[in-house]
Amino acid sequence: MKKMVAIDLFCGAGGLTRGFLDAGVGVLAGIDFDQDAKKTYEYNNQVPYIQEDIRKITAKQIKMIFSQSKNSIKILAGCAPCQPFSNINKKEISTDFRRTLLDEFGRLVNGVKPHIVLMENVPGIAKKSPEVLQRFLNVLDKNGYKYDFKVLNAKNFGVPQNRNRFILVASKIKGFFPKLLEKSIDKIRTPRDCIAHLEPLSAGERSKQDSLHFSANMNEINLIRIKNTPKDGGSRMSWGNHVPKLECHKKTSGYQDAYSRIWWDKPAPTITTKFYQYCSGRHGHPEQDRALSLREGALLQTFPENYVFFGSIATIARQIGNAVPPLMNQEIVKTILHYPRQNLHT
């Protein structure tokens, strides 16, 4: 049976890589320019991290890395920065250089021609910038790839959060026509399944057993607000007149998730890079009067509980929030692994 190996572009802290490794696929390298994520990635995955701007990476370099594994099925994977295509981004995106980084992914696909391509992004890439996606598809068509793409919800792949992602799998392997499944599990996992066992914390407190189980401090006004927010999914819409409100919240009922709690038995909302801030979304603990801890965010993203993150509170939260949930990638990779590889003609 032929071995499968991958290179992870835009690897960040290693969510995609961790999913590959847990599925039994070797990862030869991760590539990203994020200095904060380098130590996190290498410490946990024992995979080299090439800290470089993707625009400076050449197809020759990628081929050299793949040459370390002879006679193997080669996967080029990555999640180009998705902020320009996100629905929560209301800024003008035409001048955001990050919207062109998928073109760099396409450039490397065109130059390397890996056997399999795995691409992940936000659903908005097909709506806000269809021309960017189409250029990538044109590269696949030009090089004879067969592919399938869908918007899939991470909750259907064992991740305890509602997280819709645009997933594309492409193959140059003769006879292998990728087919993405809508779900891989029968039972939806919830925050209760993943974080209920962690020790209780107060706002600003850090666990003595796990330094990542740390909840950001809260000022007096926000403590009043969260104490008046009903447990298990409550929102600011339940506050009485005695609870201090922002002026914008007095005039509108929009952004109701701000200052809200997640539920114990419903998938959490998408874990963003601001999940540690109670005020920035539905980021309150289901029953404790605080925001989610860094460890809780990582577990809701399905990083292993022993995964170590390095950096400041903000940079760690960014590493966690920007990651591809490892379990989602692991389950999607199983689709590829289940294809019989004994007699592949690549």
TILO-263282 format. One record per residue: y, z negated, x negated of N, C-alpha, C, CB in turn; residue in three letters. Coordinates in steps of 0.1 Angstrom, whole numbers, padded with zeros to 4 digits, always signed. Each point is the difference from the previous one (the first is absolute). Glycine has a CB too. Example, Ala and Ser with C-alpha at 12.3 -4.5 7.8 and 13.67 -1.06 7.14 Angstrom:
<mibas>
-0057-0078-0132+0012+0000+0009+0012+0000-0009-0012-0012+0019ALA+0023+0019-0015+0011+0000-0009+0011-0008+0008-0006+0022-0012SER
</mibas>
This chain:
<mibas>
-0012+0000-0008+0012+0000+0008+0012+0000-0009-0012-0012+0019MET+0022+0021-0016+0012+0001-0008+0009-0012+0002-0002+0025+0001LYS+0008-0029-0012+0009-0011+0001+0014+0005+0005-0012-0012-0019LYS+0019+0003+0027+0013+0003+0004+0010-0009-0008-0008+0007+0023MET+0019+0000-0027+0011-0008-0007+0013+0005+0006-0014-0002-0021VAL+0024-0007+0020+0013+0002+0006+0011-0003-0010-0009-0005+0023ALA+0020+0011-0021+0013-0003-0006+0010-0003+0012-0004+0014-0021ILE+0011-0025+0020+0008-0005+0011+0015+0002-0004-0018-0017+0007ASP+0024+0027+0000+0014+0002-0002+0008-0009+0008-0004+0024-0005LEU+0016-0028+0001+0009-0010+0008-0008-0013+0003+0013+0020+0010PHE-0020-0025-0020-0010-0010+0002+0005-0014+0004-0014+0013-0016CYS+0026-0016+0012+0006-0013+0003-0009-0011-0005+0011+0010+0020GLY-0013-0020-0011-0008-0012-0004-0015+0003+0001+0019-0015+0008ALA-0023+0026-0002-0014+0004-0001-0008-0001+0013+0002-0008-0022GLY+0005+0010+0034-0007-0001+0012-0010+0012+0001+0019-0011+0011GLY-0015+0023-0014-0009+0011+0001-0011-0001-0010+0019+0015+0008LEU-0015-0019-0020-0010-0002-0011-0010-0010+0004+0017+0006-0017THR-0013-0017+0022-0010-0011+0004-0009+0005+0010+0017-0017-0005ARG-0013+0025+0015-0009+0006+0009-0010+0009-0006+0018-0001+0017GLY-0014+0009-0026-0009+0009-0008-0011-0008-0007+0018+0017-0003PHE-0013-0027-0004-0009-0008-0008-0010-0007+0009+0017-0003-0018LEU-0013-0003+0029-0008-0007+0009-0010+0009+0007+0018-0017+0003ASP-0015+0030-0002-0009+0010+0005-0009+0006-0010+0017+0005+0017ALA-0016-0009-0029-0009+0005-0011+0005+0012-0007-0018-0010+0013GLY+0031+0013-0012+0005+0012-0007+0008-0005-0012+0002+0013+0022VAL-0005-0008-0034+0007-0004-0012+0014+0006+0000-0021-0001-0012GLY+0031-0007+0007+0014+0004-0001+0003+0001-0015+0006-0011+0023VAL-0002+0022-0027+0003+0002-0014+0014-0004-0004-0016+0019+0000LEU+0026-0018+0009+0013-0004-0003+0009-0001+0013-0002+0011-0023ALA+0012-0020+0022+0010+0000+0011+0013+0004-0007-0012-0018+0013GLY+0020+0025-0005+0013+0005-0006+0011-0004+0010-0011+0020-0011ILE+0022-0026+0005+0011-0004+0008+0011-0004-0010-0014-0008+0020ASP+0027+0008-0015+0011-0003-0009+0004-0015+0002+0007+0024+0000PHE-0013-0031+0010+0004-0014+0003-0005-0010-0010-0001+0007+0024ASP+0010-0012-0032-0003-0009-0011-0006-0013+0006+0018+0010-0014GLN-0013-0015+0025-0004-0012+0006-0015+0000+0004+0023-0004+0008ASP-0028+0016-0004-0014+0001+0005-0010+0002-0011+0009+0010+0020ALA-0004-0007-0032-0010+0003-0011-0009-0011-0003+0017+0015-0010LYS-0012-0027+0008-0008-0012-0004-0010-0003+0012+0018-0009-0015LYS-0013+0010+0027-0008-0003+0012-0012+0010+0000+0020-0009+0013THR-0017+0022-0014-0010+0010+0000-0011-0002-0010+0018+0016+0009TYR-0014-0017-0022-0009-0001-0011-0008-0012+0000+0015+0014-0013GLU-0009-0026+0017-0007-0013+0000-0011+0000+0010+0021-0011-0007TYR-0019+0016+0019-0010-0001+0011-0010+0011-0001+0017-0010+0014ASN-0014+0022-0019-0009+0011+0001-0006+0005-0013+0013+0007+0019ASN-0008-0012-0030-0005+0004-0013+0000+0015-0002-0014-0021+0000GLN+0025+0027+0005+0002+0014-0001+0013+0003-0007-0014+0004+0021VAL+0015+0006-0030+0013+0002-0007+0011+0005+0010-0013+0006-0020PRO+0024-0011+0018+0012+0003+0008+0010+0008-0009-0003-0021+0015TYR+0005+0033-0011+0010+0008-0008+0013-0001+0007-0018+0016-0007ILE+0027-0023+0000+0014-0002+0006+0009+0012-0003-0003-0025-0002GLN+0004+0034+0011+0007+0012-0002+0005+0006+0013-0013+0005-0021GLU+0024+0002+0021+0005+0007+0012-0009+0012+0002+0024-0007-0005ASP-0029+0008+0018-0009+0011+0003+0005+0013-0003-0009-0014+0018ILE+0022+0016-0018+0006+0013-0003-0001+0004-0015+0016-0004+0018ARG-0020-0006-0026-0002+0003-0014-0015+0002-0004+0021-0013-0005LYS-0030+0010+0015-0014+0001-0003-0004+0014+0002-0004-0023+0009ILE-0005+0028-0019-0004+0014+0000-0014+0001+0005+0016+0005-0018THR-0020+0007+0023-0014+0003+0004-0009-0002-0012+0008+0016+0017ALA-0003-0012-0029-0008-0002-0012-0004-0014-0003+0011+0020-0010LYS-0001-0029+0013-0003-0015-0002-0011-0004+0010+0023-0004-0008GLN-0022+0008+0020-0010-0004+0010-0014+0006-0003+0018+0000+0017ILE-0018+0012-0022-0013+0006-0004-0006-0008-0012+0008+0023+0008LYS+0000-0027-0017-0005-0008-0012-0006-0013+0005+0018+0010-0014MET-0012-0016+0024-0005-0013+0005-0013+0003+0007+0023-0010+0003ILE-0024+0020+0005-0012+0003+0007-0011+0004-0010+0013+0008+0020PHE-0010-0002-0031-0010+0004-0010-0008-0012-0006+0015+0019-0006SER-0010-0031+0009-0008-0012-0004-0013-0001+0007+0022-0012-0005GLN-0023+0018+0017-0012-0001+0008-0005+0014+0002+0008-0021+0011SER-0018+0025-0019-0006+0013+0000-0009+0002+0013+0002+0002-0025LYS-0002+0010+0030-0010+0003+0011+0002-0009+0012-0016+0009-0018ASN+0028-0013+0021+0002-0009+0011+0009+0007+0011-0002-0020-0015SER+0001+0015+0027+0009+0005+0011+0013-0007-0002-0020+0004+0016ILE+0031+0003-0017+0013-0005-0003+0009-0001+0012-0003+0009-0023LYS+0009-0020+0026+0008-0003+0011+0014-0003-0005-0019-0008+0014ILE+0029+0016-0009+0014-0003-0003+0006-0006+0013+0002+0019-0018LEU+0003-0031+0017+0004-0007+0012+0014-0006-0002-0024-0005+0006ALA+0031+0002+0005+0012-0006-0001+0008-0001+0013+0001+0008-0023GLY+0008-0018+0023+0009-0002+0011+0014+0001-0005-0016-0015+0013CYS+0022+0027-0012+0014+0002-0005+0009-0010+0008-0004+0024-0006ALA+0015-0028+0000+0009-0010+0007+0003+0005+0015+0010-0007-0022PRO-0012-0002+0031+0001+0005+0014+0013-0004+0007-0024-0003+0001CYS+0033-0004-0008+0013-0005+0006+0008+0011+0006+0000-0018-0016GLN+0001+0030+0010+0008+0011+0006-0005+0005+0013+0006+0006-0022PRO-0019-0008+0025-0006+0005+0012-0003-0011+0010-0010+0018-0013PHE+0013-0030+0010-0002-0011+0009+0009+0000+0012-0008-0014-0019SER+0003+0010+0031+0008+0000+0012+0011-0011+0000-0020+0008+0012ASN+0018-0018-0021+0010-0011-0001+0011+0004-0009-0018-0017+0005ILE+0016+0028-0012+0011+0005-0009+0010+0009+0008-0016-0002-0020ASN+0028-0003+0022+0010+0007+0008+0010+0007-0009-0003-0016+0018LYS+0001+0016-0031+0009+0006-0010-0003+0015-0001+0002-0022-0012LYS+0008+0029+0007-0001+0014-0002-0011+0002-0012+0024+0005+0008GLU-0034+0003-0005-0011+0001-0010+0001+0013-0008-0014-0014+0015ILE+0022+0023-0012+0000+0013-0006+0004-0001-0015+0005+0011+0021SER+0002-0022-0025+0004-0002-0014-0008-0010-0007+0023+0007+0007THR-0033-0013+0000-0009-0010-0006-0010+0007-0009+0003-0016+0020ASP-0003+0014-0033-0009+0007-0009-0014-0003+0003+0017+0000-0017PHE-0020-0011+0023-0014-0004+0003-0007+0009+0010+0007-0023-0004ARG+0001+0030+0012-0007+0010+0009-0006+0012-0007+0017-0008+0018ARG-0013+0010-0031-0006+0011-0007-0012-0004-0008+0023+0010-0001THR-0026-0023+0001-0011-0004-0009-0014+0004+0005+0014-0020-0006LEU-0015+0024+0019-0013+0006+0004-0001+0014-0006+0001-0013+0022LEU+0010+0019-0025-0001+0013-0007-0006-0002-0014+0020+0009+0013ASP-0017-0020-0019-0005-0003-0013-0015-0002+0001+0021-0010-0008GLU-0026+0004+0018-0014-0002+0003-0006+0014+0001+0003-0022+0012PHE+0003+0031-0004-0005+0013+0002+0000+0008-0013+0009-0001+0023GLY+0001-0001-0031+0001+0007-0013-0013-0004-0009+0025+0000+0001ARG-0028-0013-0001-0012-0004-0007-0013+0005+0006+0013-0020-0007LEU-0014+0020+0020-0012+0006+0006-0001+0015-0004+0003-0016+0020VAL+0008+0023-0020-0001+0014-0003-0004+0002-0015+0018+0004+0017ASN-0014-0013-0026-0003+0002-0014-0013-0006-0003+0023-0001-0005GLY-0028-0009+0011-0013-0006-0003-0011+0005+0008+0012-0021-0006VAL-0010+0024+0019-0010+0004+0009-0012-0009+0000+0007+0023-0004LYS-0005-0036+0008-0010-0010+0001-0010+0004+0011+0015-0018-0008PRO-0027+0012+0008-0009+0004+0011+0004-0006+0013-0018+0000-0017HIS+0024-0011+0017+0004-0007+0013+0015-0005-0002-0024-0007+0005ILE+0031+0008+0006+0014-0005+0000+0001-0010+0012+0010+0021-0010VAL-0005-0033+0007+0002-0010+0011+0015-0003+0000-0024-0009-0002LEU+0031+0011+0013+0014-0003+0001+0003-0009+0012+0005+0023-0011MET+0003-0033+0009+0004-0009+0010+0015-0001+0001-0022-0013-0003GLU+0027+0012+0015+0015-0002+0002+0002-0006+0014+0005+0019-0016ASN+0008-0020+0020+0003-0004+0014-0001+0012+0009+0015-0019-0009VAL-0017+0016+0022-0001+0011+0010+0013+0009+0000-0016-0014+0013PRO+0027+0007-0016+0013+0007+0001+0001+0012-0010+0010-0021+0007GLY-0019+0023-0016+0001+0011-0010-0002+0013+0008-0009-0015-0019ILE+0001+0015+0030-0003+0012+0007+0012+0003+0010-0025-0004-0002ALA+0033-0006+0005+0011+0002+0010+0014+0001-0006-0015-0012+0016LYS+0017+0003-0026+0014+0000-0005+0002+0010-0011+0001-0024+0005LYS-0012+0028-0012+0001+0010-0011-0013+0009+0000+0014-0016-0014SER-0015+0023+0025-0012+0009+0001-0001+0010-0011+0000-0003+0024PRO+0012+0007-0029+0000+0010-0011-0006-0005-0013+0020+0010+0011GLU-0018-0023-0013-0006-0007-0012-0015+0000+0001+0020-0014-0003VAL-0025+0010+0015-0015+0000+0002-0005+0015-0001+0002-0021+0014LEU+0005+0030-0008-0005+0014+0000-0001+0005-0015+0010+0004+0023GLN-0001-0007-0031-0001+0005-0014-0012-0006-0007+0024+0001-0001ARG-0028-0013+0005-0012-0006-0006-0013+0007+0005+0012-0022-0002PHE-0011+0025+0016-0012+0007+0006-0001+0014-0006+0003-0013+0021LEU+0009+0019-0024-0001+0014-0006-0007+0000-0014+0022+0005+0012ASN-0020-0016-0019-0006-0001-0013-0016-0001+0002+0021-0012-0010VAL-0025+0004+0020-0014-0001+0003-0006+0013+0004+0004-0024+0007LEU+0003+0031+0002-0004+0013+0005-0002+0010-0012+0011-0004+0023ASP-0001+0004-0031+0001+0010-0011-0012-0002-0010+0025+0000+0002LYS-0030-0013-0003-0010-0003-0009-0014-0001+0006+0017-0012-0013ASN-0018+0016+0026-0013+0001+0006-0006-0013+0005-0003+0019-0014GLY+0012-0029+0017-0005-0013+0005-0003+0001+0015+0013-0012-0019TYR-0023+0005+0023-0002-0003+0014+0005-0015+0002-0020+0016+0002LYS+0027-0018+0009+0005-0013+0002+0001-0005+0015+0013+0004-0021TYR-0011-0017+0022+0002-0006+0013+0010-0010-0001-0024+0004+0007ASP+0033-0006+0003+0010-0010-0001+0002-0006+0014+0011+0011-0020PHE-0008-0024+0021+0002-0007+0012+0009-0012-0002-0023+0007+0008LYS+0029-0012+0003+0007-0013+0000-0010-0010+0004+0022+0010+0005VAL-0025-0019-0014-0011-0010+0003+0007-0014+0000-0018+0014-0010LEU+0013-0023+0018+0005-0014+0001-0009-0009-0009+0010+0004+0023ASN-0004-0011-0032-0008-0008-0009-0008-0011+0007+0018+0004-0017ALA-0014-0008+0029-0008-0010+0007-0014+0005+0004+0022-0009+0009LYS-0024+0022-0009-0013+0006+0003-0009+0001-0012+0011+0012+0019ASN-0006-0017-0030-0007+0000-0013-0001-0013-0006+0007+0023-0003PHE-0006-0034+0011-0002-0013-0005+0012-0007-0005-0022+0007-0006GLY+0034-0001+0008+0013-0006-0005+0006-0007+0012+0003+0018-0018VAL+0000-0031+0017+0005-0008+0011+0015+0003+0003-0017-0018-0005PRO+0021+0030+0006+0014+0003+0003+0001+0014+0006+0008-0015-0018GLN+0002+0017+0027+0003+0013+0005+0007+0008-0011+0001-0008+0024ASN-0007+0018-0030+0006+0007-0011-0004+0014+0001+0000-0021-0015ARG+0008+0030+0021-0004+0014+0001+0003+0007-0012+0005-0001+0024ASN-0014+0009-0029+0001+0007-0013-0004+0014+0002-0004-0021-0013ARG+0011+0030+0006-0004+0014-0001-0010+0002-0011+0023+0008+0010PHE-0035-0004-0007-0011+0001-0011-0004+0015+0000-0008-0024+0004ILE+0007+0029-0016-0005+0014-0003-0011-0001-0010+0022+0010+0006LEU-0033-0003-0004-0011+0001-0009-0003+0015-0002-0010-0022+0006VAL+0010+0027-0018-0002+0014-0003-0011+0002-0010+0024+0005+0005ALA-0032+0006-0004-0012+0002-0009-0001+0014-0004-0011-0019+0011SER+0007+0021-0024-0003+0013-0005-0015+0001-0002+0022+0002-0011LYS-0029-0012+0016-0015+0000-0002-0007+0009+0010+0002-0024-0009ILE-0010+0033+0005-0006+0010+0009-0009-0008+0010+0000+0018-0019LYS+0002-0015+0031-0008-0006+0011+0005-0014+0005-0019+0012-0010GLY+0029-0017+0003+0005-0013+0004+0014+0002+0007-0012-0012-0019PHE+0012+0010+0033+0011+0001+0008+0005-0013+0004-0007+0023+0008PHE+0017-0029-0013+0004-0014+0003+0002-0002+0015+0010-0002-0023PRO-0014-0009+0028+0003-0003+0014+0003-0015+0001-0016+0018+0008LYS+0029-0021-0005+0004-0014+0001-0004-0006+0013+0020+0005-0015LEU-0025-0017+0014-0004-0008+0012+0012-0008+0006-0024-0001-0009LEU+0024+0000+0022+0010-0008+0007-0001-0015-0003+0002+0018+0017GLU-0014-0022-0019-0002-0015-0003-0013-0001-0007+0013-0007+0020LYS-0015-0005-0027-0012-0003-0007-0006-0013+0004+0009+0014-0019SER-0002-0022+0027-0006-0013+0004+0001-0001+0016+0007-0010-0022ILE-0014+0001+0027+0000-0002+0014+0008-0012+0005-0023+0009+0000ASP+0024-0019-0009+0008-0012+0003+0013+0000-0008-0021-0013+0005LYS+0032+0012+0002+0013-0001-0006+0002-0014-0006+0010+0017+0016ILE-0006-0017-0029+0003-0013-0007+0014-0004+0003-0017+0006-0018ARG+0020-0019+0018+0013-0006+0003+0004-0009-0011-0005+0002+0025THR+0018-0007-0024+0004-0010-0010-0008-0012+0000+0023+0008+0003PRO-0028-0012+0009-0009-0012+0000-0012+0002-0010+0007-0005+0024ARG-0012+0017-0024-0012+0002-0008+0004+0000-0015-0010+0014+0018ASP+0022-0012-0022+0004+0002-0014+0008-0011-0006-0001+0023+0005CYS+0009-0030+0003+0009-0010-0006-0001-0014+0006+0015+0019-0005ILE-0023-0021+0015-0001-0013+0007-0005-0011-0010-0003+0012+0022ALA-0005-0008-0032-0006-0010-0009+0009-0005-0010-0021+0011+0004HIS+0033-0005-0006+0009-0004-0010+0007-0013+0004+0004+0024-0007LEU-0001-0032-0004+0006-0013+0003+0014+0001+0006-0013-0010-0019GLU+0016+0001+0028+0014+0000+0006+0011-0002-0010-0010-0009+0021PRO+0021+0016-0018+0012-0002-0009+0012-0002+0008-0011+0015-0017LEU+0021-0021+0011+0013+0000+0005+0009+0011-0006-0002-0025+0004SER+0013+0028+0002+0008+0010-0006+0005-0004-0014+0008+0007+0023ALA-0009+0001-0033+0003-0003-0013-0011-0007-0008+0023-0002+0008GLY-0034+0000-0002-0011-0007-0007-0010+0010-0006+0002-0019+0016GLU-0008+0014-0028-0010+0009-0007-0013-0008-0001+0019+0011-0013ARG-0030-0004+0016-0013-0007-0001-0003-0004-0014-0008+0014+0019SER+0002-0026-0021-0005-0004-0013-0012+0007-0004+0010-0022+0004LYS-0017+0028+0005-0013+0007-0004+0003+0015-0002-0013-0017+0014GLN+0023+0023-0008+0002+0014-0001+0015+0002-0001-0021+0006+0013ASP+0026-0002-0024+0014+0002-0002+0006+0011+0008-0002-0009-0023SER-0006+0019+0028+0005+0010+0008+0001-0004+0015-0011+0017-0016LEU+0005-0028+0019+0001-0005+0014+0013-0008+0000-0025-0001+0004HIS+0036+0008-0003+0013-0005-0001+0009+0006+0011-0002-0004-0025PHE+0009-0005+0032+0009+0005+0011+0014-0002-0004-0017-0006+0017SER+0026+0016-0015+0014-0001-0004+0007-0011+0007+0000+0024-0005ALA+0010-0030-0001+0008-0010+0006+0008+0005+0012+0001-0012-0022ASN+0003+0004+0031+0007+0004+0012+0012-0009+0001-0020+0009+0012MET+0032-0004-0008+0011-0008+0002-0001-0008+0014+0014+0016-0014ASN-0005-0025+0016+0000-0009+0012+0000+0008+0013+0011-0018-0014GLU-0003+0028+0014+0001+0008+0013-0013+0007+0003+0025+0003-0004ILE-0031+0003-0006-0013+0007+0002-0011-0009+0003+0008+0018-0015ASN-0008-0031+0010-0010-0009+0003+0002-0004+0015+0000-0009-0023LEU+0012+0008+0028+0002-0003+0014-0006+0012+0008+0021-0014-0005ILE-0018+0026+0001-0005+0012+0007-0015+0000+0001+0021+0012-0007ARG-0027-0014-0004-0015+0002+0000-0007-0011+0008+0001+0012-0022ILE+0005-0024+0021-0005-0012+0008+0001+0003+0015+0006-0016-0019LYS+0003+0024+0023+0002+0003+0014-0006+0014+0004+0021-0013-0001ASN-0029+0018-0008-0007+0013+0003-0015-0004+0003+0015+0013-0016THR-0019-0010+0028-0014-0004+0005-0010+0004-0010+0007+0003+0023PRO-0018-0011-0024-0011+0003-0010-0007+0012+0005-0002-0025-0005LYS-0005+0031-0005-0010+0011+0003+0007+0012+0007-0018-0018+0001ASP+0027+0024-0009+0005+0013+0005+0014-0001+0007-0023+0007+0002GLY+0029-0019-0002+0013-0002+0007+0011+0008-0007-0008-0023+0008GLY+0019+0025+0000+0011+0007-0006+0013-0007+0003-0013+0022+0003SER+0024-0017-0008+0013-0006+0002+0005+0002+0015+0005+0004-0024ARG-0012+0004+0031+0004+0002+0014-0003-0013+0009-0005+0025-0003MET-0002-0034-0003-0003-0013+0007+0010-0011-0004-0024+0007+0001SER+0033-0004-0010+0009-0011-0004+0010-0004+0012-0001+0009-0024TRP+0003-0021+0024+0010-0005+0010+0014+0001-0006-0016-0016+0009GLY+0026+0013-0001+0014+0001-0004+0004-0009-0012+0005+0007+0024ASN-0013-0017-0026+0003-0010-0011-0004+0005-0013-0003-0018+0016HIS-0004+0029-0017-0005+0006-0013+0011+0010-0005-0025-0003+0007VAL+0029+0001-0019+0010+0009-0006-0005+0015+0000+0010-0019-0014PRO-0002+0028+0019-0004+0014+0000+0010+0008-0008-0011-0002+0022LYS+0007+0013-0028+0009+0010-0006+0008+0007+0010-0016+0003-0019LEU+0028+0000+0016+0009+0007+0010-0007+0013+0005+0020-0010-0011GLU-0026+0017+0003-0007+0013+0004-0011-0003+0010+0006+0011-0022CYS-0012-0022+0021-0011-0004+0009+0005-0005+0013-0014-0005-0020HIS+0026+0001+0021+0006-0005+0013+0003+0012+0009+0010-0020-0012LYS-0008+0032+0005+0005+0012+0007-0011+0010+0004+0021-0003-0011LYS-0033+0001+0004-0010+0010+0002-0014-0007+0000+0015+0018-0010THR-0025-0011+0016-0014-0005-0001-0008+0008-0010+0002-0008+0024SER+0005+0016-0031-0007+0009-0010-0005-0009-0012+0014+0020+0007GLY-0023-0014-0015-0006-0006-0012-0006-0014+0004+0017+0012-0014TYR-0025-0012+0025-0005-0013+0005-0010-0006-0010+0003+0008+0023GLN-0008+0000-0032-0010-0006-0010+0007-0009-0010-0015+0020+0003ASP+0028-0019-0005+0007-0008-0010-0001-0015+0005+0016+0019-0006ALA-0019-0028-0004-0002-0014+0003-0012-0003+0009+0025-0003-0003TYR-0035+0011+0002-0012-0002+0008-0012-0004-0008+0009+0017+0016SER-0019-0022-0009-0013-0004-0006-0011+0011+0002+0006-0025+0003ARG-0015+0025-0013-0012+0009+0003-0009-0008+0009+0002+0012-0023ILE-0012-0005+0028-0011-0006+0008-0012-0003-0008+0009+0013+0020TRP-0016-0023-0015-0013-0004-0006-0010+0011+0002+0005-0024+0002TRP-0006+0029+0011-0011+0008+0004+0003+0014+0004-0010-0021+0008ASP+0021+0026-0013+0004+0014+0001+0004+0005-0014+0008-0003+0024LYS-0011+0015-0027+0004+0005-0014+0015-0002-0002-0018+0017+0001PRO+0021-0021-0014+0014-0002-0004+0007+0014+0001-0007-0020-0015ALA+0020+0019+0016+0008+0013-0002-0002+0005-0015+0017-0007+0019PRO-0012+0018-0022+0000+0006-0013+0006-0010-0010+0000+0023+0009THR-0007-0026-0020+0005-0009-0010+0009+0009-0009-0021-0015+0000ILE+0034+0011+0001+0010+0008-0008+0004-0008-0013+0009+0010+0022THR+0000-0005-0029+0004-0006-0013+0009-0013+0003-0001+0023-0011THR+0004-0025+0023+0009-0012+0004-0008-0010+0008+0020+0015+0000LYS-0033-0015-0001-0008-0008+0009+0002-0015-0003-0017+0018+0002PHE+0022-0022-0013+0002-0014-0004+0013-0005+0006-0013+0004-0021TYR+0021+0004+0028+0012-0004+0006-0001-0001+0015+0013+0011-0019GLN-0012-0023+0024-0001-0003+0014+0009+0008+0009-0007-0023-0006TYR+0019+0026+0001+0011+0006+0007-0002+0016+0002+0015-0019-0007CYS-0023+0024-0002+0000+0015-0001-0011+0007+0009+0009-0003-0023SER-0016-0004+0031-0010+0006+0009-0009-0011+0006+0001+0021-0014GLY-0013-0016+0019-0010-0010+0005-0008-0005-0012-0001+0012+0023ARG+0008-0021-0030-0006-0005-0012-0002-0015+0000+0010+0019-0012HIS-0008-0025+0023-0003-0015+0001-0015-0003+0001+0023-0003+0011GLY-0027-0008-0017-0014-0005+0001-0003-0003+0015+0001-0009-0023HIS-0013+0012+0027-0004-0003+0015+0004-0013+0005-0018+0016-0003PRO+0016-0027-0006+0003-0013+0005+0008-0009-0009-0021+0002+0012GLU+0021+0000-0025+0007-0008-0009+0015+0006-0001-0021-0005-0014GLN+0030-0004+0012+0015+0003+0001+0005+0006-0013+0003-0018+0017ASP-0008+0030-0020+0004+0007-0012-0003+0015+0001-0004-0022-0013ARG+0008+0029+0003-0004+0014-0001-0014+0001-0007+0025+0007-0001ALA-0030+0005+0002-0013+0002-0007+0001-0002-0015-0006+0016+0018LEU-0005-0022-0023+0000-0001-0015-0004+0013-0007-0006-0025+0003SER+0009+0025-0016-0004+0012-0007-0015+0003+0001+0019-0004-0016LEU-0027-0007+0015-0015+0002+0001-0004+0005+0014-0003-0018-0017ARG+0010+0013+0027-0004+0004+0013+0003+0015+0002+0005-0023+0009GLU+0007+0028-0014+0003+0014+0000-0011+0008-0007+0024-0006+0001GLY-0028+0001-0013-0010+0008-0008-0013+0000+0008+0011-0007-0021ALA-0015-0004+0027-0013+0000+0008+0001+0009+0012-0004-0023-0008LEU+0015+0023+0015+0002+0009+0011+0000+0015-0004+0013-0018+0012LEU-0010+0020-0025-0002+0014-0006-0014+0002-0005+0024+0000-0006GLN-0032-0010+0007-0015+0000-0004-0001+0001-0016-0006+0011+0022THR+0015-0016-0029-0002-0003-0014-0010-0012-0001+0023+0009-0007PHE-0032-0009-0003-0009-0011-0002+0008-0013-0002-0017+0015-0010PRO+0012-0026+0014+0007-0013-0001+0003-0004-0014-0010-0007+0021GLU+0002+0012-0031+0002-0003-0014+0009+0010-0007-0022-0012+0000ASN+0028+0021+0007+0009+0010-0006+0012-0007-0004-0009+0019+0015TYR+0013-0017-0028+0011-0006-0006+0012+0009+0000-0015-0015-0014VAL+0027+0011+0018+0012+0008-0001+0010-0006-0009-0004+0007+0024PHE+0011+0001-0031+0010-0004-0010+0014+0005+0004-0018-0001-0018PHE+0028-0008+0016+0014+0004+0003+0007-0010+0008-0007+0023-0001GLY+0019-0020+0005+0007-0009+0009-0005+0000+0014+0021+0003-0015SER-0015-0011+0024-0004+0000+0014+0002+0014+0006+0005-0024+0002ILE+0007+0030-0005+0003+0012+0006-0008+0012-0006+0023-0009+0003ALA-0026+0009-0016-0008+0011-0006-0014-0001+0004+0016+0001-0019THR-0021-0014+0021-0014-0001+0004-0002+0005+0015-0003-0020-0016ILE+0013+0016+0024+0000+0004+0014+0001+0015+0001+0010-0021+0007ALA-0003+0027-0016+0001+0015+0000-0013+0006-0004+0024-0001-0006ARG-0031-0004-0004-0013+0005-0004-0010-0001+0011+0005-0007-0023GLN-0004-0004+0031-0010-0002+0011+0004+0009+0011-0004-0023-0007ILE+0016+0024+0011+0004+0008+0012-0001+0015-0002+0015-0019+0006GLY-0013+0023-0018-0001+0015-0003-0014+0005-0002+0022-0002-0011ASN-0032-0008+0010-0014+0004-0004-0007+0007+0012+0000-0019-0016ALA-0009+0028+0012-0010+0004+0009-0010-0011+0002+0002+0025-0007VAL-0005-0029+0020-0010-0011+0002-0014+0004-0007+0012-0007+0022PRO-0016-0001-0031-0013+0003-0008-0011+0003+0010+0008-0014-0019PRO-0010+0006+0029-0012+0002+0009+0001+0013+0007-0002-0025+0003LEU+0014+0029+0001+0001+0013+0007-0004+0011-0009+0019-0009+0014MET-0015+0009-0026-0004+0011-0010-0015-0001-0002+0023+0000-0011ASN-0028-0012+0009-0015-0002-0002-0007+0007+0011+0004-0021-0013GLN+0000+0018+0026-0008+0006+0011+0002+0015+0001+0003-0021+0012GLU+0009+0026-0016+0002+0015+0001-0009+0007-0011+0023-0004+0009ILE-0023-0003-0021-0008+0006-0011-0015+0001+0003+0017-0010-0016VAL-0021+0001+0025-0014+0000+0004-0004+0014+0006+0000-0025+0004LYS+0010+0031+0003-0002+0013+0006-0004+0010-0011+0016-0005+0018THR-0009+0004-0030-0003+0009-0011-0013-0004-0006+0025+0003-0004ILE-0028-0016+0002-0012-0004-0007-0012+0003+0008+0013-0018-0010LEU-0012+0019+0023-0012+0003+0008-0005+0014-0001+0007-0018+0015HIS+0002+0027-0020-0005+0014-0002-0010+0000-0011+0022+0009+0008TYR-0034-0002-0006-0010+0000-0011+0005+0008-0012-0018-0001+0018PRO+0017-0006-0029+0006+0006-0013-0011+0005-0010+0019-0016+0004ARG-0031+0015+0000-0011+0004-0010+0002+0014-0005-0015-0016+0011GLN+0018+0025-0002+0000+0014-0004+0013+0007+0003-0024+0001+0005ASN+0035-0009-0008+0013+0006+0003+0003+0011-0010+0008-0022+0009LEU-0002+0032-0004+0005+0011-0008+0015+0000+0000-0020+0015+0005HIS+0026-0021-0016+0014-0002-0001+0007+0010-0008-0004-0024+0003THR
</mibas>
